[in-house]
């Protein structure tokens, strides 16, 4: 049997991080079993449907590297197939027409509530014929007695008595199929063998299995994942911060860090925290899944992203950070600026937790116009003026503008006019070259900037002090 999983998002907004984890787990299980990972767009809600939202979903999957094995299917396009299946059940007596008006259903619920009974539909039309000239819905005939047991790969055995399952609607009074019917038909027609989804769908599984049984179709295996909670233990939502895949991309996270973090939100293999996609595919199975909800921890994600930043290829990071430098700082990176960025990337990426930080840290390599932030500016004053003046003259006289020679020069200046305190030399020099009080190794950065650029920046800092 070929394993087939599916990811069926609704295109009504951004791609929630919980949906991304569901997609990831479906992808990993399919790849682990050498099976297929399919995409179905559940777009039957035409009022909320958005082509832009479909594009956001597909872009999110592409960013995460979750390649799928089909052209994404539209559930709405399968509408007639869903209708035909409902009518087949009606024809063989496995479903029936219900003529209850909305007012009757509301009265039914209120009466049941007042009497302390379940408020489910009371099946009054289950064995009766009705007038065909009145609107009706088509309902499936659920068993009236007994118990349904589901073996869930995460939750274990879960049981529900049939008396707690109503005769759910298959076709509405306007002839449109319901979500419950559409999901069953589409999963069957797509040969889905494993349904991996959030445990908020567990109740739906019992209702959908009623339809499977009525049709005599084989049911898929189920794995219902615990939900992702916010840091405070409540449902993960906008009030906790970013929740959409696109937001995390814009915040400068790498997709491999995002995948690794989501993997560990609900699945584990011993104490292995850092895990590549290849390793995850090799190991992923239901045995490692947790039953309890996971809490989203931004600090852990940031730490994991810092690890992947350090491991990332320099050219790739440059290609990722250049658009951010342009977007955030209006800087065009080409020629000597890119060469500097390339030379300084090892030092930069070790200091950056995100691409946004990398863009900020690398700005001084790219821009020839240094802006002094408050922390840098406080080191540019009358006390540092003679130090910068001396540095400019001594560095200008160097024939070999290398890291070692720059360091030796700074130490000489420290000994001669700064009382041997190297920090009194380094802090104003750092401010002059970078505009701030923090940077990668300053001697190395100075060599990368080059003698002419370093001298120009020292002169600018001196002029800034004299204003």
CORFEN-V776901 format. One record per backbone hydrogen bond with DSSP energy under -0.5 kcal/mol. CO is the residue of the C=O (numbers start at 1). NH is the residue of the N-H. If there is no record, write none. Layout:
# CORFEN-V776901
((CO:NH) (CO:NH))
This chain:
# CORFEN-V776901
((1:3) (3:36) (4:193) (4:194) (5:38) (7:9) (7:40) (9:11) (9:42) (10:12) (11:50) (14:16) (15:245) (16:20) (17:21) (18:22) (19:23) (20:24) (21:25) (22:26) (23:27) (24:28) (25:29) (26:30) (27:31) (28:32) (29:33) (30:35) (31:34) (36:5) (36:38) (37:69) (38:7) (39:73) (40:42) (41:43) (41:75) (44:46) (45:49) (50:54) (51:55) (52:56) (53:57) (54:58) (55:59) (56:60) (57:61) (58:62) (59:63) (60:64) (61:65) (61:66) (62:65) (65:67) (70:72) (73:41) (73:75) (74:78) (75:78) (76:79) (78:82) (79:83) (80:84) (81:85) (82:86) (83:87) (84:88) (85:89) (86:90) (87:91) (88:92) (89:94) (89:95) (90:93) (94:141) (96:139) (98:137) (101:105) (102:106) (103:107) (104:108) (105:109) (106:110) (107:111) (108:112) (109:113) (110:114) (111:115) (112:117) (113:116) (123:126) (125:128) (131:134) (137:98) (137:139) (138:170) (138:171) (139:96) (140:142) (146:162) (148:160) (150:152) (150:158) (151:222) (152:156) (156:152) (158:150) (160:148) (161:164) (162:165) (164:166) (166:168) (168:140) (170:178) (171:138) (172:175) (176:172) (178:182) (179:183) (180:184) (181:185) (182:186) (183:187) (184:188) (185:189) (186:190) (187:192) (188:191) (193:221) (194:6) (194:196) (195:197) (195:223) (197:225) (198:201) (199:202) (201:205) (202:205) (202:206) (203:207) (204:208) (205:209) (206:210) (207:211) (208:212) (209:213) (210:214) (211:215) (212:216) (212:217) (221:195) (222:153) (223:197) (223:225) (225:199) (227:229) (227:294) (228:236) (229:296) (230:233) (234:230) (237:240) (238:241) (243:17) (244:248) (245:249) (246:250) (247:251) (248:253) (249:252) (252:355) (254:258) (255:259) (256:260) (257:261) (258:262) (259:263) (260:264) (261:265) (262:265) (263:267) (264:266) (266:290) (269:272) (271:273) (273:275) (276:280) (277:281) (278:282) (279:283) (280:284) (285:288) (286:289) (288:268) (290:226) (294:229) (296:298) (297:301) (298:302) (299:303) (300:304) (301:305) (302:306) (303:307) (304:308) (305:309) (306:310) (307:311) (308:312) (313:317) (314:318) (315:319) (316:320) (317:321) (318:322) (319:323) (320:324) (321:325) (322:326) (323:327) (324:328) (324:329) (325:329) (325:331) (326:330) (331:333) (332:334) (334:337) (335:339) (336:340) (337:341) (338:342) (339:343) (340:344) (341:345) (342:345) (344:348) (345:349) (346:350) (348:351) (348:352) (349:352) (354:358) (355:359) (356:360) (357:361) (358:362) (359:363) (360:363) (362:365) (362:366) (363:366) (363:367) (368:370) (370:372) (371:373) (373:376) (373:377) (374:378) (376:379) (377:380) (379:381) (381:385) (382:386) (384:388) (385:389) (386:390) (387:391) (388:392) (389:393) (390:394) (391:395) (392:396) (393:397) (395:398) (399:401) (400:402) (402:406) (403:407) (404:408) (405:409) (406:410) (407:411) (408:412) (409:413) (410:414) (411:415) (412:416) (413:417) (413:418) (414:418) (414:420) (414:421) (418:421) (420:422) (421:424) (422:425) (422:426) (423:427) (425:429) (426:430) (427:431) (428:432) (429:433) (430:434) (430:435) (430:436) (431:435) (435:373) (441:445) (442:446) (443:447) (444:448) (445:449) (446:450) (450:454) (451:455) (452:456) (453:457) (454:458) (455:459) (456:460) (457:461) (458:462) (459:463) (460:464) (461:465) (462:466) (463:467) (464:467))
